[in-house]
Structures are given as C-alpha cells and as structure tokens.
Amino acid sequence: MLRSAVLAAGLCLISTAGYCADEKTSGAFVGEGIYSPTTGCKKLKDIESGKATPNIATYPLTLTQEGTRSWEGGCKFESIRETSANTFETKMQCSEGAEEYEETVTFTRLDADRIKVASDGEALVYERCKGLKGTVE
C-alpha cells in the first residue's frame, strides 16, 4: 500500500500533464482578495465587523483564486484555459447542498477591480472588495 502511494506520488511529479488529483488549481488570473457582485462587498464588511451574522440571506456570492462560494455551496477550479486576452474558460467542480456537478464558467477581466463571470447564458460582474481584513471566507 505504501509502495503504491509512493509510486503514484512519483508518477505525479514526473507527469507531463502536470496535474495530480490532490493538486489544487489556482485561478491566479483572479488576483488577490475577495470579489463579490454589487452589494456583496458591503455584506461582507457587515459580517466581518459583526453588524450581520452570516446566513443564507446575508452571505453574498464570492470569488477568490480558489473559486466561487455561496452560503449553500461553491465551485473550485479544475482546469483553466485562456481563450483570448483577459478571458478564461474554466471547468469547475461544484457542490450545492448534497448535489455535486461540473460546470463550465467563463471569466472576463474587465479592469483591475472587476471580473465578469458567465455560465449557462447568465452573467454577473464581480468587483474587488476593498477594506476587508480577510476574516471573512
């Protein structure tokens, strides 16, 4: 058993694909910090300061280099490919409650502080939340 684990780890290191099942895929194109649509940054500040308690009504959608998140679930990056300048097509592994599924999501960097997130014909613009201490998430 240990020999199999060591062999798998060794193969993972020399793999030309450069991907291992336990390896995290980072959405480095997102940049540092937390992003959220429209009023989400204010909601996060209220939660961080103690003015609001995180729950389904107060916790906004968020985006970080790890993926997207909501009160009931989220999506982690599985693969990322730049399709044109500042546009990235991603495969994401998602969960909502007990349901798990894969989703294709397109991210378009609009400017230094805004990213358009589109999937299944719907799109939202996420903006970088400024002034957070980092205790939310």
C-alpha positions as CSV (number, residue, x, y, z in Angstrom):
1,M,0.0,0.0,0.0
2,L,2.7,2.5,0.9
3,R,4.7,1.4,-2.2
4,S,1.6,2.2,-4.3
5,A,1.3,5.7,-2.7
6,V,5.0,6.4,-3.3
7,L,4.8,5.2,-6.9
8,A,1.7,7.4,-7.5
9,A,3.4,10.4,-6.0
10,G,6.5,9.8,-8.1
11,L,4.4,9.5,-11.3
12,C,2.6,12.6,-10.3
13,L,5.8,14.5,-10.1
14,I,7.1,13.4,-13.5
15,S,3.8,13.6,-15.3
16,T,3.9,15.6,-18.5
17,A,0.4,16.8,-17.8
18,G,1.5,18.3,-14.6
19,Y,-1.8,17.5,-12.8
20,C,-2.4,15.4,-9.8
21,A,-5.7,14.5,-8.2
22,D,-4.7,16.2,-5.0
23,E,-3.2,19.3,-6.7
24,K,-5.2,22.5,-6.4
25,T,-5.8,24.5,-9.5
26,S,-5.4,28.2,-8.7
27,G,-7.3,30.9,-10.5
28,A,-4.3,33.2,-10.5
29,F,-5.9,35.4,-13.1
30,V,-8.4,36.5,-10.4
31,G,-5.7,38.2,-8.4
32,E,-5.5,38.8,-4.6
33,G,-8.5,39.4,-2.5
34,I,-12.2,38.7,-2.5
35,Y,-14.7,39.7,-5.2
36,S,-18.4,39.9,-5.0
37,P,-21.3,41.2,-7.1
38,T,-22.8,44.7,-6.5
39,T,-23.8,44.9,-2.8
40,G,-21.8,41.8,-1.7
41,C,-18.8,43.7,-0.5
42,K,-20.9,45.7,1.9
43,K,-22.5,42.5,3.2
44,L,-19.0,41.0,3.7
45,K,-17.9,44.1,5.6
46,D,-21.0,43.9,7.8
47,I,-20.3,40.2,8.6
48,E,-16.6,41.0,9.3
49,S,-17.5,43.9,11.6
50,G,-20.1,41.9,13.5
51,K,-23.0,44.0,12.3
52,A,-24.5,41.0,10.5
53,T,-24.5,37.2,11.2
54,P,-23.5,35.1,8.2
55,N,-26.6,33.1,6.9
56,I,-28.3,32.4,3.7
57,A,-29.8,35.9,3.5
58,T,-26.7,37.8,4.4
59,Y,-23.8,35.8,2.9
60,P,-23.1,37.0,-0.7
61,L,-21.6,35.2,-3.7
62,T,-17.8,35.5,-3.6
63,L,-14.9,34.8,-5.9
64,T,-11.3,34.2,-4.9
65,Q,-8.3,32.4,-6.6
66,E,-9.8,29.2,-5.2
67,G,-13.1,29.5,-6.9
68,T,-16.6,30.8,-6.2
69,R,-18.6,30.4,-3.0
70,S,-22.1,31.0,-1.7
71,W,-23.8,30.1,1.6
72,E,-25.0,26.7,0.3
73,G,-22.0,25.7,-1.8
74,G,-19.4,26.7,-4.3
75,C,-17.1,25.8,-7.2
76,K,-13.4,25.0,-7.3
77,F,-11.2,25.4,-10.4
78,E,-10.4,22.1,-12.0
79,S,-8.9,23.4,-15.2
80,I,-8.3,26.9,-16.7
81,R,-7.5,27.9,-20.3
82,E,-7.1,31.4,-21.6
83,T,-9.3,31.7,-24.8
84,S,-8.3,35.3,-25.6
85,A,-6.7,38.3,-23.8
86,N,-8.2,38.6,-20.3
87,T,-10.8,35.8,-21.0
88,F,-10.6,32.4,-19.3
89,E,-12.7,29.3,-19.8
90,T,-12.7,27.1,-16.8
91,K,-14.0,23.7,-15.8
92,M,-15.2,23.9,-12.2
93,Q,-16.2,21.2,-9.7
94,C,-19.2,22.5,-7.9
95,S,-21.5,21.5,-5.0
96,E,-24.7,22.9,-3.7
97,G,-26.0,21.1,-0.6
98,A,-25.6,17.4,-1.4
99,E,-25.6,17.8,-5.2
100,E,-22.2,17.7,-7.0
101,Y,-21.6,18.6,-10.6
102,E,-19.1,20.0,-13.1
103,E,-19.7,23.4,-14.8
104,T,-18.0,25.4,-17.5
105,V,-17.6,29.1,-16.5
106,T,-16.1,31.9,-18.5
107,F,-14.3,34.7,-16.6
108,T,-13.5,38.0,-18.3
109,R,-11.3,40.6,-16.6
110,L,-13.0,43.9,-17.3
111,D,-10.4,46.0,-15.5
112,A,-8.2,45.8,-12.4
113,D,-11.1,45.5,-10.0
114,R,-13.9,43.9,-12.0
115,I,-14.4,40.4,-13.5
116,K,-17.5,39.2,-15.5
117,V,-18.5,35.7,-14.6
118,A,-20.7,33.9,-17.2
119,S,-22.3,30.4,-17.2
120,D,-25.4,29.0,-18.9
121,G,-26.3,32.2,-20.6
122,E,-26.2,34.2,-17.3
123,A,-23.6,36.7,-16.3
124,L,-22.7,38.7,-13.2
125,V,-20.0,41.3,-12.7
126,Y,-17.9,40.7,-9.5
127,E,-15.9,43.6,-8.0
128,R,-12.9,43.5,-5.8
129,C,-13.9,44.1,-2.1
130,K,-11.7,46.8,-0.6
131,G,-11.1,47.3,3.1
132,L,-11.7,43.8,4.2
133,K,-9.3,42.5,6.9
134,G,-9.5,39.0,5.5
135,T,-11.5,37.3,8.3
136,V,-14.5,36.5,6.0
137,E,-14.4,33.4,3.8
